[in-house]
C-alpha cells in the first residue's frame, strides 16, 4: 500500500535528523548550550559525555536502533515480534553505543525469562523509529498495529503506546495529503484528555520562541514535555532545516523530538529534504 520510495525518504530523513542532533543531544545546561563549539549549519561531533567518541555523521542510539529496524525488515513481509526481538538482542549485546534504561531493562528481563519482557518506559524516543514499519504494512490498520507491537517490545507503557498511536495516525493523515496542523487538531478527539492537553499546549505555542517553549515544556526524554515540543515544532515550521536547527539549539532530548517532527514534515512534502544542506546527508548509513 505504501510507496517504498516514500518510505525510504522518511527513514533517511529521520536518520539525518538524528545525526544532526548528535552534537547537542542530551546537553541540558542552558549556558553550556549557548557556548557549545558547534557549527549549527553542519553535522557535528557529539558534545555530551553520553555519546563520547561519536563523530559527525554518526547516530545517537536512537538512530542506530531505527536503522536496525529498517535492516531487519528488508526481506520481511510482515513484522514478527519474536523474530525481531531475537534480532534486537543480538544487536544490543554487541552494541558499543549508549544503552538507555528501556533497552537495559528489556534485555535484563529477556535474560531472566520475564514475560512481558519490555520495560515500562515512557520515553518519547521510541516513536521516532516507526517509519520502517510502513514497509511491511499493507493497510493503515496493520501499520497502527505494527507500531503498537513494535513499541511494546521495549516501551510497554500506556503513555508510549498512546503517543505512538497518535503520531502514527498523524503520519498516515499527512501521507494522505492532509495539512499537518489541521490533522493534529482533527485527531485530538480520538485520544485521552492528557494527549488533548498536550495538543492544545503545543498548538497554542506556535508563535512563541522555540528555545524558551521547548525548555518550558520540558526538554528531557519523557513523553510529557517532549510530545508538546514536537507539536510546537510541527505547527511553527514548514522548513526542515529551520526546524532542526531551532530544535537542536534547545538541547535535551533533541533527537527524539527531531525524528518524529521530521518524518511528519517530509511526509507532507518531500521537497523538505532538498531544503537541508547536502553535507547533512553524509551519514554513516546508506538507505537503499
NUPA-465396 format. One record per atom (N, C-alpha, C): y, z negated, x negated. Coordinates in pm, whole numbers, plus 50000, padded with zeros to 5 digits. Layout:
N
<<Y; Z; X>> ...
END
This chain:
288
<<49879; 50000; 49918>> <<50000; 50000; 50000>> <<50126; 50000; 49915>> <<50124; 49923; 49806>> <<50243; 49909; 49723>> <<50238; 50009; 49607>> <<50350; 50073; 49582>> <<50361; 50174; 49477>> <<50345; 50110; 49340>> <<50246; 50157; 49263>> <<50218; 50096; 49133>> <<50335; 50106; 49037>> <<50408; 50217; 49043>> <<50524; 50233; 48955>> <<50628; 50126; 48986>> <<50650; 50099; 49113>> <<50747; 49998; 49153>> <<50700; 49859; 49109>> <<50570; 49832; 49127>> <<50517; 49702; 49087>> <<50535; 49681; 48937>> <<50508; 49784; 48859>> <<50525; 49773; 48714>> <<50670; 49747; 48676>> <<50763; 49807; 48751>> <<50905; 49780; 48727>> <<50937; 49634; 48753>> <<50880; 49580; 48859>> <<50905; 49439; 48892>> <<50847; 49347; 48784>> <<50726; 49376; 48740>> <<50664; 49294; 48636>> <<50745; 49303; 48507>> <<50779; 49425; 48467>> <<50858; 49444; 48346>> <<50990; 49369; 48355>> <<51059; 49383; 48467>> <<51190; 49318; 48480>> <<51177; 49166; 48476>> <<51071; 49112; 48534>> <<51054; 48966; 48530>> <<51029; 48917; 48388>> <<50958; 48997; 48310>> <<50932; 48960; 48170>> <<51058; 48973; 48085>> <<51137; 49075; 48113>> <<51266; 49089; 48043>> <<51356; 48970; 48074>> <<51357; 48929; 48201>> <<51437; 48813; 48240>> <<51393; 48689; 48164>> <<51263; 48670; 48153>> <<51211; 48553; 48081>> <<51248; 48560; 47934>> <<51230; 48677; 47873>> <<51263; 48692; 47731>> <<51411; 48668; 47707>> <<51494; 48716; 47798>> <<51638; 48694; 47782>> <<51672; 48544; 47789>> <<51602; 48472; 47874>> <<51629; 48329; 47890>> <<51578; 48244; 47776>> <<51492; 48299; 47691>> <<51429; 48219; 47586>> <<51532; 48143; 47503>> <<51645; 48208; 47471>> <<51744; 48146; 47383>> <<51792; 48011; 47431>> <<51828; 48001; 47559>> <<51885; 47876; 47610>> <<51792; 47799; 47701>> <<51668; 47845; 47713>> <<51577; 47781; 47806>> <<51551; 47635; 47767>> <<51562; 47547; 47867>> <<51541; 47404; 47851>> <<51642; 47337; 47758>> <<51757; 47401; 47741>> <<51871; 47332; 47681>> <<51952; 47277; 47797>> <<51966; 47147; 47804>> <<52029; 47082; 47920>> <<52169; 47029; 47892>> <<52195; 46986; 47772>> <<52323; 46924; 47740>> <<52436; 47027; 47749>> <<52539; 46996; 47829>> <<52647; 47092; 47852>> <<52723; 47125; 47725>> <<52749; 47026; 47643>> <<52821; 47050; 47518>> <<52738; 47139; 47425>> <<52608; 47114; 47421>> <<52520; 47197; 47339>> <<52518; 47341; 47391>> <<52515; 47358; 47522>> <<52515; 47492; 47581>> <<52641; 47569; 47541>> <<52753; 47500; 47542>> <<52880; 47565; 47509>> <<52886; 47608; 47364>> <<52808; 47542; 47279>> <<52818; 47568; 47134>> <<52692; 47632; 47075>> <<52603; 47682; 47161>> <<52481; 47745; 47112>> <<52514; 47869; 47028>> <<52442; 47887; 46920>> <<52459; 48008; 46839>> <<52379; 48120; 46903>> <<52436; 48175; 47009>> <<52368; 48277; 47089>> <<52463; 48393; 47114>> <<52410; 48514; 47104>> <<52481; 48633; 47148>> <<52433; 48661; 47290>> <<52516; 48631; 47388>> <<52474; 48642; 47527>> <<52448; 48786; 47571>> <<52486; 48881; 47486>> <<52462; 49022; 47518>> <<52332; 49075; 47458>> <<52255; 48986; 47396>> <<52130; 49028; 47332>> <<52019; 48926; 47359>> <<51896; 48963; 47323>> <<51786; 48867; 47322>> <<51807; 48774; 47202>> <<51762; 48650; 47215>> <<51787; 48551; 47110>> <<51662; 48470; 47078>> <<51659; 48416; 46957>> <<51553; 48320; 46922>> <<51570; 48195; 47009>> <<51461; 48125; 47029>> <<51466; 48001; 47107>> <<51547; 47895; 47035>> <<51627; 47822; 47111>> <<51709; 47714; 47055>> <<51655; 47575; 47089>> <<51571; 47563; 47190>> <<51519; 47431; 47227>> <<51394; 47399; 47145>> <<51369; 47270; 47126>> <<51253; 47228; 47046>> <<51122; 47265; 47115>> <<51125; 47284; 47246>> <<51002; 47311; 47321>> <<50945; 47448; 47288>> <<51030; 47538; 47243>> <<50984; 47674; 47211>> <<51006; 47707; 47064>> <<51000; 47604; 46980>> <<51027; 47624; 46838>> <<50939; 47735; 46781>> <<50996; 47812; 46692>> <<50932; 47924; 46623>> <<50921; 48050; 46709>> <<50960; 48044; 46838>> <<50961; 48167; 46919>> <<51086; 48247; 46883>> <<51069; 48378; 46867>> <<51179; 48463; 46823>> <<51218; 48561; 46933>> <<51333; 48623; 46914>> <<51387; 48716; 47013>> <<51283; 48822; 47050>> <<51266; 48842; 47181>> <<51168; 48938; 47231>> <<51039; 48874; 47276>> <<51018; 48747; 47236>> <<50901; 48674; 47283>> <<50935; 48607; 47415>> <<50832; 48550; 47479>> <<50848; 48489; 47611>> <<50838; 48337; 47603>> <<50891; 48273; 47706>> <<50857; 48133; 47727>> <<50713; 48130; 47778>> <<50660; 48011; 47800>> <<50524; 48001; 47854>> <<50515; 48059; 47994>> <<50626; 48069; 48065>> <<50625; 48131; 48197>> <<50595; 48280; 48186>> <<50667; 48345; 48097>> <<50644; 48488; 48078>> <<50505; 48516; 48026>> <<50459; 48432; 47934>> <<50324; 48450; 47880>> <<50220; 48444; 47992>> <<50235; 48346; 48082>> <<50135; 48332; 48189>> <<50149; 48442; 48294>> <<50270; 48492; 48316>> <<50288; 48606; 48406>> <<50218; 48729; 48350>> <<50229; 48746; 48220>> <<50163; 48859; 48153>> <<50011; 48845; 48161>> <<49961; 48724; 48148>> <<49816; 48703; 48161>> <<49768; 48750; 48298>> <<49841; 48714; 48403>> <<49801; 48754; 48538>> <<49801; 48906; 48549>> <<49903; 48969; 48497>> <<49912; 49116; 48502>> <<49793; 49178; 48429>> <<49762; 49125; 48311>> <<49648; 49177; 48234>> <<49517; 49156; 48308>> <<49502; 49040; 48368>> <<49379; 49008; 48443>> <<49355; 49106; 48556>> <<49461; 49147; 48623>> <<49447; 49229; 48744>> <<49432; 49379; 48716>> <<49441; 49420; 48591>> <<49443; 49562; 48560>> <<49323; 49639; 48614>> <<49206; 49582; 48608>> <<49085; 49654; 48653>> <<49027; 49593; 48780>> <<49109; 49521; 48856>> <<49059; 49449; 48974>> <<49101; 49519; 49104>> <<49020; 49498; 49206>> <<49051; 49549; 49340>> <<49108; 49439; 49429>> <<49081; 49313; 49392>> <<49133; 49201; 49469>> <<49152; 49082; 49375>> <<49211; 48976; 49429>> <<49237; 48857; 49349>> <<49130; 48753; 49378>> <<49043; 48731; 49279>> <<48935; 48634; 49290>> <<48976; 48508; 49213>> <<48994; 48399; 49286>> <<49045; 48277; 49226>> <<48953; 48223; 49117>> <<48824; 48216; 49143>> <<48731; 48161; 49045>> <<48731; 48245; 48917>> <<48731; 48376; 48934>> <<48731; 48465; 48818>> <<48862; 48450; 48740>> <<48970; 48440; 48813>> <<49099; 48424; 48747>> <<49106; 48292; 48670>> <<49058; 48183; 48731>> <<49065; 48053; 48663>> <<48981; 48052; 48535>> <<48868; 48121; 48537>> <<48787; 48132; 48414>> <<48867; 48204; 48306>> <<48932; 48313; 48345>> <<49018; 48390; 48254>> <<49132; 48302; 48202>> <<49197; 48231; 48295>> <<49311; 48147; 48260>> <<49272; 48035; 48163>> <<49159; 47972; 48187>> <<49113; 47864; 48099>> <<49092; 47915; 47957>> <<49032; 48031; 47945>> <<49011; 48090; 47811>> <<49144; 48115; 47742>> <<49241; 48163; 47818>> <<49373; 48190; 47761>> <<49443; 48062; 47719>> <<49444; 47963; 47807>> <<49519; 47841; 47779>> <<49455; 47761; 47665>> <<49324; 47772; 47650>> <<49256; 47700; 47543>> <<49291; 47754; 47404>> <<49334; 47878; 47398>> <<49369; 47936; 47267>> <<49519; 47962; 47255>> <<49597; 47902; 47344>> <<49740; 47929; 47350>> <<49816; 47843; 47251>> <<49909; 47907; 47178>> <<49989; 47836; 47079>> <<50127; 47796; 47129>> <<50163; 47843; 47249>> <<50293; 47810; 47305>> <<50292; 47675; 47375>> <<50401; 47645; 47445>> <<50413; 47517; 47512>> <<50321; 47511; 47633>> <<50247; 47402; 47646>> <<50160; 47382; 47763>> <<50228; 47277; 47851>> <<50278; 47322; 47965>> <<50353; 47231; 48052>> <<50258; 47142; 48132>> <<50319; 47050; 48208>> <<50240; 46950; 48280>> <<50142; 47008; 48379>> <<50184; 47110; 48453>> <<50096; 47169; 48553>> <<49973; 47231; 48488>> <<49993; 47297; 48375>> <<49881; 47359; 48303>> <<49790; 47254; 48241>> <<49852; 47154; 48179>> <<49774; 47050; 48112>> <<49687; 46972; 48212>> <<49748; 46932; 48324>> <<49674; 46854; 48423>> <<49564; 46938; 48488>> <<49596; 47064; 48518>> <<49495; 47153; 48577>> <<49377; 47170; 48482>> <<49405; 47191; 48356>> <<49298; 47208; 48257>> <<49214; 47081; 48245>> <<49279; 46966; 48243>> <<49206; 46839; 48236>> <<49115; 46822; 48358>> <<49167; 46856; 48475>> <<49088; 46843; 48598>> <<48969; 46937; 48598>> <<48989; 47057; 48549>> <<48878; 47153; 48541>> <<48771; 47100; 48446>> <<48814; 47050; 48331>> <<48719; 46996; 48234>> <<48645; 46874; 48288>> <<48711; 46798; 48377>> <<48650; 46679; 48435>> <<48571; 46710; 48562>> <<48570; 46835; 48602>> <<48496; 46876; 48721>> <<48560; 46835; 48852>> <<48691; 46806; 48851>> <<48759; 46766; 48973>> <<48786; 46886; 49063>> <<48767; 46868; 49194>> <<48793; 46973; 49291>> <<48877; 46914; 49404>> <<48994; 46972; 49439>> <<49056; 47086; 49370>> <<49108; 47045; 49233>> <<49114; 47142; 49144>> <<49148; 47112; 49006>> <<49297; 47124; 48976>> <<49371; 47186; 49064>> <<49513; 47211; 49036>> <<49594; 47083; 49033>> <<49700; 47086; 48956>> <<49797; 46977; 48957>> <<49871; 46978; 49090>> <<49949; 46875; 49115>> <<50032; 46870; 49236>> <<50177; 46903; 49203>> <<50195; 46983; 49101>> <<50330; 47015; 49051>> <<50419; 47077; 49159>> <<50546; 47040; 49156>> <<50647; 47102; 49242>> <<50747; 47182; 49158>> <<50703; 47228; 49043>> <<50788; 47313; 48959>> <<50806; 47450; 49024>> <<50926; 47505; 49011>> <<50959; 47635; 49070>> <<50899; 47752; 48993>> <<50871; 47733; 48868>> <<50838; 47846; 48778>> <<50722; 47932; 48824>> <<50624; 47874; 48891>> <<50506; 47950; 48932>> <<50545; 48067; 49022>> <<50654; 48053; 49098>> <<50694; 48156; 49193>> <<50738; 48284; 49122>> <<50792; 48271; 49003>> <<50840; 48388; 48931>> <<50730; 48477; 48876>> <<50604; 48436; 48892>> <<50493; 48512; 48833>> <<50415; 48593; 48935>> <<50464; 48604; 49059>> <<50383; 48658; 49168>> <<50378; 48811; 49174>> <<50471; 48880; 49109>> <<50480; 49026; 49125>> <<50350; 49101; 49095>> <<50273; 49064; 48990>> <<50150; 49140; 48963>> <<50051; 49141; 49080>> <<50058; 49042; 49167>> <<49964; 49035; 49280>> <<49982; 49150; 49379>> <<50095; 49218; 49373>> <<50115; 49337; 49457>> <<50014; 49446; 49421>> <<49967; 49445; 49296>> <<49872; 49548; 49250>> <<49741; 49545; 49328>> <<49701; 49428; 49376>> <<49571; 49416; 49442>> <<49586; 49372; 49588>> <<49702; 49396; 49644>> <<49727; 49359; 49784>> <<49746; 49486; 49867>> <<49656; 49505; 49962>> <<49660; 49628; 50043>> <<49752; 49615; 50163>> <<49783; 49492; 50202>> <<49872; 49467; 50315>> <<49968; 49354; 50280>> <<50071; 49339; 50361>> <<50166; 49229; 50341>> <<50097; 49094; 50357>> <<50011; 49083; 50457>> <<49940; 48957; 50479>> <<49850; 48923; 50362>> <<49787; 49024; 50306>> <<49700; 48999; 50190>> <<49783; 48954; 50070>> <<49900; 49012; 50053>> <<49987; 48969; 49943>> <<50027; 48823; 49960>> <<50067; 48785; 50081>> <<50107; 48646; 50105>> <<49990; 48550; 50081>> <<49869; 48591; 50119>> <<49752; 48507; 50095>> <<49720; 48500; 49946>> <<49730; 48613; 49878>> <<49707; 48614; 49733>> <<49806; 48525; 49661>> <<49931; 48527; 49705>> <<50033; 48442; 49644>> <<49997; 48295; 49663>> <<49959; 48258; 49783>> <<49923; 48118; 49808>> <<49803; 48077; 49723>> <<49701; 48163; 49717>> <<49582; 48131; 49638>> <<49615; 48117; 49490>> <<49701; 48204; 49442>> <<49742; 48200; 49302>> <<49819; 48072; 49271>> <<49916; 48040; 49354>> <<49997; 47921; 49332>> <<49910; 47796; 49331>> <<49814; 47789; 49422>> <<49728; 47672; 49432>> <<49633; 47657; 49314>> <<49623; 47757; 49230>> <<49539; 47745; 49110>> <<49592; 47636; 49016>> <<49725; 47625; 49009>> <<49785; 47530; 48914>> <<49893; 47441; 48976>> <<49944; 47478; 49095>> <<50054; 47405; 49160>> <<50017; 47378; 49306>> <<49927; 47284; 49326>> <<49874; 47261; 49461>> <<49958; 47156; 49534>> <<50078; 47197; 49573>> <<50167; 47109; 49650>> <<50226; 47190; 49765>> <<50259; 47120; 49872>> <<50320; 47188; 49986>> <<50453; 47252; 49946>> <<50527; 47184; 49859>> <<50656; 47238; 49815>> <<50639; 47371; 49743>> <<50540; 47378; 49653>> <<50519; 47500; 49575>> <<50470; 47615; 49662>> <<50375; 47587; 49750>> <<50322; 47695; 49834>> <<50427; 47744; 49933>> <<50508; 47653; 49984>> <<50612; 47691; 50080>> <<50721; 47774; 50012>> <<50765; 47730; 49896>> <<50867; 47806; 49822>> <<50814; 47944; 49784>> <<50689; 47949; 49741>> <<50629; 48077; 49703>> <<50619; 48170; 49823>> <<50582; 48116; 49938>> <<50572; 48199; 50058>> <<50710; 48252; 50098>> <<50813; 48170; 50084>> <<50947; 48218; 50117>> <<50986; 48335; 50027>> <<50977; 48317; 49897>> <<51023; 48422; 49806>> <<50931; 48545; 49809>> <<50802; 48525; 49835>> <<50712; 48639; 49853>> <<50750; 48717; 49979>> <<50783; 48645; 50085>> <<50827; 48709; 50209>> <<50959; 48783; 50189>> <<51049; 48721; 50113>> <<51177; 48785; 50083>> <<51154; 48913; 50001>> <<51065; 48906; 49905>> <<51032; 49024; 49825>> <<50983; 49138; 49914>> <<50896; 49107; 50008>> <<50844; 49210; 50100>> <<50955; 49268; 50186>> <<51044; 49184; 50235>> <<51156; 49231; 50316>> <<51243; 49329; 50237>> <<51272; 49292; 50114>> <<51360; 49375; 50031>> <<51290; 49505; 49990>> <<51160; 49498; 49964>> <<51085; 49621; 49934>> <<51085; 49716; 50053>> <<51101; 49663; 50172>> <<51111; 49745; 50293>> <<51249; 49806; 50312>> <<51340; 49776; 50219>> <<51473; 49835; 50225>> <<51578; 49750; 50290>> <<51547; 49625; 50320>> <<51644; 49537; 50385>> <<51736; 49474; 50281>> <<51855; 49436; 50324>> <<51952; 49374; 50235>> <<51909; 49231; 50201>> <<51948; 49186; 50082>> <<51899; 49058; 50032>> <<51949; 48939; 50114>> <<52080; 48925; 50125>> <<52133; 48807; 50195>> <<52092; 48808; 50342>> <<52095; 48924; 50403>> <<52052; 48936; 50543>> <<51907; 48891; 50559>> <<51822; 48928; 50463>> <<51680; 48889; 50468>> <<51662; 48740; 50446>> <<51739; 48684; 50354>> <<51733; 48539; 50329>> <<51763; 48462; 50457>> <<51870; 48500; 50523>> <<51911; 48432; 50646>> <<51813; 48459; 50760>> <<51757; 48579; 50762>> <<51663; 48614; 50868>> <<51531; 48540; 50858>> <<51494; 48500; 50737>> <<51367; 48431; 50716>> <<51375; 48280; 50739>> <<51495; 48226; 50740>> <<51509; 48080; 50734>> <<51441; 48008; 50849>> <<51441; 48068; 50968>> <<51383; 48000; 51083>> <<51231; 47990; 51076>> <<51170; 48064; 50987>> <<51025; 48062; 50973>> <<50978; 47949; 50881>> <<51075; 47874; 50827>> <<51040; 47770; 50730>> <<51096; 47635; 50773>> <<51049; 47530; 50706>> <<51086; 47395; 50749>> <<51232; 47364; 50720>> <<51275; 47249; 50770>> <<51417; 47215; 50759>> <<51462; 47195; 50614>> <<51371; 47153; 50528>> <<51407; 47135; 50387>> <<51447; 47269; 50325>> <<51365; 47371; 50348>> <<51395; 47503; 50293>> <<51519; 47561; 50362>> <<51534; 47535; 50490>> <<51655; 47581; 50560>> <<51780; 47522; 50496>> <<51771; 47395; 50458>> <<51885; 47329; 50392>> <<51913; 47393; 50257>> <<51806; 47423; 50182>> <<51823; 47491; 50053>> <<51894; 47624; 50073>> <<51851; 47698; 50175>> <<51908; 47830; 50200>> <<52057; 47820; 50235>> <<52089; 47730; 50328>> <<52229; 47713; 50368>> <<52316; 47676; 50248>> <<52268; 47585; 50165>> <<52345; 47542; 50049>> <<52364; 47657; 49950>> <<52257; 47729; 49926>> <<52264; 47840; 49831>> <<52357; 47950; 49877>> <<52345; 47989; 50002>> <<52431; 48096; 50055>> <<52577; 48051; 50058>> <<52601; 47928; 50097>> <<52738; 47877; 50106>> <<52808; 47873; 49970>> <<52729; 47872; 49861>> <<52786; 47859; 49727>> <<52817; 47994; 49663>> <<52799; 48103; 49734>> <<52801; 48235; 49670>> <<52935; 48274; 49607>> <<53043; 48211; 49649>> <<53172; 48243; 49586>> <<53210; 48141; 49479>> <<53125; 48043; 49456>> <<53156; 47936; 49361>> <<53115; 47975; 49219>> <<53168; 47902; 49123>> <<53134; 47922; 48982>> <<52986; 47892; 48958>> <<52917; 47985; 48893>> <<52772; 47971; 48877>> <<52733; 47855; 48788>> <<52804; 47834; 48679>> <<52770; 47724; 48589>> <<52774; 47591; 48663>> <<52886; 47564; 48728>> <<52901; 47438; 48799>> <<52804; 47427; 48916>> <<52784; 47538; 48988>> <<52696; 47537; 49104>> <<52552; 47505; 49065>> <<52501; 47574; 48964>> <<52363; 47552; 48921>> <<52345; 47411; 48865>> <<52446; 47364; 48790>> <<52438; 47229; 48736>> <<52441; 47124; 48849>> <<52523; 47150; 48952>> <<52532; 47057; 49064>> <<52405; 47056; 49148>> <<52347; 47174; 49172>> <<52221; 47179; 49246>> <<52111; 47106; 49169>> <<52114; 47120; 49038>> <<52011; 47061; 48952>> <<51948; 47171; 48870>> <<51969; 47172; 48737>> <<51918; 47280; 48653>> <<51776; 47261; 48604>> <<51709; 47155; 48651>> <<51576; 47123; 48599>> <<51466; 47206; 48665>> <<51342; 47168; 48644>> <<51227; 47251; 48680>> <<51186; 47244; 48826>> <<51229; 47142; 48897>> <<51179; 47119; 49032>> <<51231; 47222; 49131>> <<51153; 47245; 49236>> <<51193; 47337; 49343>> <<51324; 47291; 49405>> <<51338; 47162; 49426>> <<51464; 47108; 49477>> <<51571; 47121; 49369>> <<51665; 47207; 49390>> <<51766; 47238; 49290>> <<51751; 47380; 49243>> <<51632; 47412; 49193>> <<51607; 47547; 49145>> <<51609; 47649; 49258>> <<51554; 47614; 49373>> <<51550; 47705; 49488>> <<51692; 47745; 49527>> <<51781; 47645; 49544>> <<51918; 47674; 49581>> <<51988; 47759; 49475>> <<51955; 47732; 49348>> <<52014; 47809; 49239>> <<51979; 47956; 49249>> <<51854; 47986; 49284>> <<51812; 48125; 49300>> <<51886; 48191; 49416>> <<51898; 48121; 49527>> <<51969; 48177; 49642>> <<52115; 48205; 49605>> <<52177; 48113; 49534>> <<52314; 48134; 49486>> <<52324; 48263; 49405>> <<52236; 48279; 49309>> <<52241; 48396; 49221>> <<52222; 48526; 49301>> <<52128; 48525; 49394>> <<52100; 48646; 49472>> <<52215; 48682; 49565>> <<52286; 48584; 49614>> <<52396; 48612; 49706>> <<52528; 48641; 49633>> <<52538; 48600; 49509>> <<52663; 48619; 49434>> <<52666; 48749; 49353>> <<52550; 48790; 49300>> <<52548; 48903; 49206>> <<52468; 49021; 49260>> <<52517; 49142; 49231>> <<52438; 49262; 49256>> <<52416; 49342; 49128>> <<52457; 49282; 49016>> <<52438; 49342; 48884>> <<52345; 49251; 48804>> <<52231; 49305; 48762>> <<52128; 49222; 48699>> <<52176; 49160; 48568>> <<52245; 49236; 48487>> <<52292; 49182; 48359>> <<52385; 49064; 48383>> <<52479; 49078; 48475>> <<52574; 48970; 48504>> <<52500; 48848; 48557>> <<52403; 48870; 48643>> <<52324; 48759; 48698>> <<52252; 48684; 48587>> <<52186; 48758; 48499>> <<52106; 48694; 48395>> <<52191; 48616; 48296>> <<52306; 48670; 48261>> <<52394; 48600; 48167>> <<52448; 48472; 48230>> <<52498; 48482; 48352>> <<52553; 48363; 48419>> <<52446; 48256; 48436>> <<52327; 48297; 48471>> <<52216; 48203; 48489>> <<52177; 48137; 48357>> <<52164; 48216; 48251>> <<52121; 48162; 48122>> <<52224; 48065; 48066>> <<52352; 48093; 48089>> <<52457; 48005; 48038>> <<52453; 47867; 48103>> <<52393; 47859; 48223>> <<52382; 47730; 48291>> <<52269; 47646; 48234>> <<52181; 47704; 48151>> <<52077; 47630; 48083>> <<51971; 47572; 48174>> <<51906; 47468; 48126>> <<51796; 47407; 48202>> <<51681; 47503; 48219>> <<51621; 47500; 48336>> <<51504; 47586; 48360>> <<51548; 47725; 48403>> <<51623; 47788; 48315>> <<51685; 47918; 48346>> <<51583; 48027; 48373>> <<51470; 48023; 48304>> <<51371; 48129; 48321>> <<51309; 48129; 48461>> <<51282; 48011; 48514>> <<51224; 48004; 48649>> <<51317; 48070; 48750>> <<51446; 48037; 48742>> <<51543; 48097; 48832>> <<51553; 48247; 48810>> <<51559; 48287; 48683>> <<51582; 48427; 48649>> <<51467; 48517; 48692>> <<51344; 48473; 48671>> <<51229; 48559; 48704>> <<51223; 48588; 48853>> <<51251; 48487; 48935>> <<51248; 48507; 49081>> <<51363; 48598; 49124>> <<51485; 48564; 49081>> <<51601; 48643; 49122>> <<51588; 48788; 49077>> <<51532; 48809; 48960>> <<51522; 48944; 48905>> <<51429; 49032; 48986>> <<51312; 48981; 49023>> <<51221; 49069; 49097>> <<51279; 49105; 49234>> <<51356; 49015; 49293>> <<51419; 49045; 49422>> <<51527; 49151; 49403>> <<51611; 49135; 49301>> <<51721; 49229; 49278>> <<51668; 49368; 49241>> <<51563; 49373; 49160>> <<51506; 49503; 49122>> <<51430; 49566; 49237>> <<51368; 49484; 49321>> <<51303; 49537; 49442>> <<51407; 49603; 49532>> <<51525; 49544; 49536>> <<51634; 49600; 49617>> <<51685; 49732; 49558>> <<51695; 49738; 49426>> <<51749; 49858; 49361>> <<51698; 49868; 49219>> <<51609; 49964; 49194>> <<51551; 49982; 49061>> <<51657; 50017; 48956>> <<51770; 50068; 49001>> <<51876; 50105; 48906>> <<51929; 49984; 48831>> <<51898; 49864; 48881>> <<51941; 49743; 48812>> <<51883; 49732; 48673>> <<51766; 49791; 48652>> <<51707; 49787; 48517>> <<51796; 49862; 48420>> <<51857; 49971; 48467>> <<51945; 50051; 48381>> <<52076; 49980; 48350>> <<52105; 49874; 48425>> <<52229; 49801; 48405>> <<52220; 49696; 48294>> <<52102; 49678; 48239>> <<52088; 49585; 48128>> <<52081; 49664; 47997>> <<52121; 49604; 47886>> <<52117; 49675; 47758>> <<51975; 49718; 47723>> <<51963; 49835; 47663>> <<51830; 49886; 47626>> <<51760; 49794; 47527>> <<51839; 49720; 47448>> <<51779; 49629; 47349>> <<51706; 49514; 47416>> <<51740; 49485; 47542>> <<51670; 49377; 47614>> <<51527; 49417; 47647>> <<51498; 49545; 47637>> <<51362; 49593; 47667>> <<51271; 49580; 47545>> <<51325; 49529; 47435>> <<51245; 49512; 47313>> <<51164; 49382; 47321>> <<51076; 49376; 47419>> <<50992; 49258; 47439>> <<50854; 49283; 47382>> <<50780; 49177; 47367>> <<50651; 49189; 47296>> <<50543; 49259; 47378>> <<50565; 49268; 47510>> <<50461; 49326; 47597>> <<50497; 49470; 47633>> <<50397; 49554; 47643>> <<50413; 49689; 47692>> <<50345; 49698; 47829>> <<50424; 49727; 47931>> <<50371; 49736; 48068>> <<50336; 49881; 48094>> <<50205; 49909; 48102>> <<50160; 50047; 48121>> <<50078; 50058; 48249>> 
END
